[in-house]
């Protein structure tokens, strides 16, 4: 244990320790960036920590540096770290903050100190991850934040292959990439096909195809197609409603014109009778010619008005007929469009099925040509790479199937199995 620092050096010592603490804190943050908060990280066997201990002595205003305790430590197989004067301290499953508090309490109790020493525990190196299975270089590898399964596989040299098998590995990767794209397109087309079938049956919604119910993108695809279906149906409904409103308006006009025709017809009958009477009186010399001309003009005007009404009524009826024809055409065009889209979708699905079969055959051939082909069942006809991790969950190792982009945790064991699987 070092001697107390003098009062003249206390300020510089506190500034130095503050700078060290800031730098160490930044390092701990970067190392723990894969979790929401570095303080939440639980230590485990083979994690390495850096411990710094100092004590502020209120009696003389100096700082005592516990350099004998400070240093780098590794969590041992027992889950403990061993410190001078403190002895074995449980670390596995603990956070760095918890351990720091335990160290301060233990030193204060051990030396009956008035002031509790301040301990800083920082994660300096994660425990490694382990890779096994069909890899070029299985073994132990250091963990780094944001490490995923595919990154870990690349650290191990990728999938195992013969010296002359790089071409087959490249062929496999290319075929697998094509198959992934084809499967995504096929899922989208299957949902589109279900939507078109529902629209053809004049339904308001469609059911998800059974083979896609466990697909990770199924909900997003269904939501997109459902939004399109709703938009298309709304547009068609608005167009049909517009035609229906036009027909109703024209029908109302026809009825109004029919009433006007009746009124004008009655007025014409009266005007005609009046004209005939005026003609009789004119022949007898009882009325002036001007009176006769006026009666004839009124009858002629009423006949012209009646003719205009009949013409407008005829035009409105023609417009009604055209609106009916427009509705029939709109429905026929809608049905034809659905049939065409359905036919195109079916053709695209057939084409994708052929491409998928080809890609699976290419993957099978690439694996068959590798030196490990004897371990695979060629009768299944489809290639696959399976990933799983063995992780300590609540103190019990548990194997979990994962994907290439699954994030790893320190201490994970990644198992990689390449082979042929049933489609």
Secondary structure, DSSP 8 states (H G I E B T S, - for coil): ------HHHHHHHHHHHHHHHHHHHHHHHHHTTTSS-GGG----TT-EEEEEEEEEETTTTEEEE-TTT-EEEE--TTSEEEETTTEEEE-TT--HHHHHHHHHHHHHHHHT-SS--EEEEEEEE---EEEEESBSS-EEE---TT-BHHHHHHHTTSB---TT-HHHHHHHHHHHHHHHHHHHHHHHHHHHHHHHHHHHTT-S-----GGGTT-TTHHHHHHHHHHHHHHHHHHHHHHHHHHHHHHHHHHHHHHHHHHHHHHHHHHHHHHHHHHHHHHHHHHTT-S-HHHHHHHHHHHHHHHHHHHHHHHHHHHHHHHHHHHHHHHHHHHHHHHHHHHHHHHHHHHHHHHHHHHHHHHHHHHHHHHHTSTTGGGS-TTS--EEEEEEEEEEETTEEEEEEE-TT-B--TT-EEEEEEEE---
